[in-house]
Amino acid sequence: METNDTSLDKLARRRAKAKLGWFSHAAVYLAVNAGLITLSLANGRAWAIFPLLGWGLGLLMHGIAVWVFAPGGHLLEGMVQRERAKLDPTGTKPW
């Protein structure tokens, strides 16, 4: 029972750190891009859209990794179970 609680605690900490990492990434994204937009507008050109979109795509992918494919998440666990079934169709564990 204690090992299950320990593994749940480790998983919970891992997921919380991943979410905190994403929030930090988003905060830096907002701060830096606000500065870039200010510089872009001050120069009278709209060049800031390019780093905004490129970095935004990276932030989106990071968010998908954290929020959709989170360790211990239902989607990830379902995929793992399907892969295990494909690798061992008899249902016996070789290990």
C-alpha positions in Angstrom: 0.0 0.0 0.0 2.8 2.4 0.8 4.5 1.8 -2.5 1.3 2.7 -4.3 1.1 5.9 -2.3 4.7 6.7 -3.0 4.3 6.1 -6.7 1.2 8.3 -6.8 3.1 11.0 -4.9 5.9 10.8 -7.4 3.5 10.9 -10.4 1.6 13.8 -8.8 4.9 15.7 -8.3 6.0 15.0 -11.8 2.7 16.3 -13.3 2.7 19.4 -11.1 6.3 20.2 -12.1 5.4 19.8 -15.8 2.4 22.1 -15.4 4.5 24.7 -13.5 7.1 24.5 -16.3 4.4 25.3 -18.8 3.2 28.2 -16.8 6.8 29.6 -16.6 7.2 29.1 -20.4 3.9 30.9 -21.0 4.9 33.8 -18.7 8.3 34.3 -20.5 6.5 34.0 -23.8 4.1 36.8 -22.9 6.8 39.1 -21.4 9.3 38.7 -24.3 6.6 39.0 -27.0 5.1 42.1 -25.4 8.5 43.7 -25.7 9.0 42.6 -29.2 5.6 43.9 -30.2 6.4 47.3 -28.6 9.7 47.4 -30.6 7.9 46.4 -33.7 5.2 49.1 -33.4 7.8 51.7 -32.4 9.6 51.0 -35.7 6.4 51.1 -37.7 6.7 47.5 -39.0 4.9 44.3 -38.2 7.8 42.0 -37.9 7.0 40.8 -34.4 4.3 38.5 -35.7 7.0 36.0 -36.9 8.6 35.3 -33.5 5.1 35.4 -31.9 3.8 32.7 -34.2 6.9 30.5 -34.2 7.3 30.6 -30.4 3.6 30.3 -30.0 3.7 27.0 -31.9 6.4 25.8 -29.6 4.3 26.8 -26.6 1.3 25.0 -28.0 3.3 21.8 -28.5 4.6 22.1 -24.9 1.1 22.6 -23.7 -0.1 19.5 -25.6 2.7 17.4 -24.0 1.8 18.7 -20.5 -2.0 18.8 -20.6 -3.0 16.1 -23.2 -0.2 13.5 -23.0 0.6 14.0 -19.3 2.3 11.1 -17.5 -0.3 8.9 -16.0 -3.0 10.6 -18.1 -5.9 8.5 -19.6 -4.9 9.1 -23.2 -1.3 8.0 -22.5 -2.2 5.1 -20.4 -4.7 3.8 -23.0 -2.0 4.0 -25.7 0.5 2.1 -23.4 -2.1 -0.6 -22.8 -2.8 -1.0 -26.5 0.9 -1.3 -27.3 1.4 -3.9 -24.5 -1.5 -5.9 -26.0 0.1 -5.7 -29.5 3.5 -6.8 -28.1 2.1 -9.7 -26.1 -1.2 -11.0 -27.7 -1.3 -14.1 -25.4 -1.6 -11.9 -22.3 1.4 -13.5 -20.6 4.2 -11.3 -19.3 7.6 -12.5 -20.4 9.3 -10.6 -17.5 
